[in-house]
Amino acid sequence: MKLTGQVAVVTGAGRGIGRAIAEMQAREGARVALIARTSAEIEAVAEAINADGGTARAYSVNIVDRPAVEKAFAAIEDGLGAVSLLTNNAGCFSAYGPIWTVDPEEWRRDVETNIFGTFNCCRAALPLMIARRRGRVIVMTGGGTATSFPNGSGYATSKAGLLRFAECVADTLAGTGVLVFAMDPGLVRTAMTERQLNSQQGQKYLTDIPQLFERGIDVPPTLAARLSVEIAMGRFDRMAGRMLMAARGDLDFDEAAMNSIVASDLRSLRVNGVPPERPYLP
């Protein structure tokens, strides 16, 4: 098994992409800590993983609550062992529409959950990883990271911000033995996308989503799960600070492909014409 001996934390692990990631990491031998707000969901996932011969424990936590996150990571380290892999999958997308019509609290919640929740988990995990000089962190991007997302500005802003966050933290960690990656899982049919498809606001403002599903763009969550395992193994260390895309064939990357991306400074946020080595000069 590929992840024997590793302790993995997966946020948003009660369903959808997070559940698929947790289950596959467990099947590959990792001891998995499942984090989500809904205790019944993650307890069910933990029960299924344990029944299948894996090791998993559920921790009901709101990742926006920093003290609760810190307490959970301390409990994980005590109960499962030294965390070597963190997958920041938990996310929120509830504000649909132009910013002058959306509920400001829903817009704030999207940004707060996606960015500040990820920050809280990374802040809890990284000092321990740095002390051990070992660890990998995955930050989940998504729609709106690299292109505009009309009527989904809160989600898109947060996801674009997470790509920059991954790059900044990865560069800050240079030489520590700890690496950070961004991952785009692709368009996966989840509870989040079902709400977009079925809610009145979603049908009004997110008309591209059903069209994409009708065209057959329906990515299985197992692709993101497989990619997380390969990241944990170190196969994509060359891509630290950059975005890996589960639905774009990145699982088939070889060293030459990754070297080309790094040499061309791709899979990151850049302003055309601004050399990356001199970003602060006018």
PEDAWO-V620800 format. One record per helix or strand of 3 or more residues. SS is the DSSP state (h for helix, s for strand). FROM is the first residue (numbers start at 1). TO is the last residue. If there is no record, write none. Layout:
ss=SS from=FROM to=TO
ss=SS from=FROM to=TO
This chain:
ss=s from=7 to=11
ss=h from=16 to=27
ss=s from=31 to=36
ss=h from=39 to=51
ss=s from=55 to=60
ss=h from=66 to=79
ss=s from=85 to=88
ss=h from=104 to=132
ss=s from=135 to=140
ss=h from=153 to=172
ss=s from=178 to=184
ss=h from=191 to=198
ss=h from=200 to=205
ss=h from=207 to=214
ss=h from=221 to=233
ss=h from=237 to=239
ss=s from=243 to=245
ss=h from=250 to=252
ss=h from=255 to=263
ss=h from=276 to=278
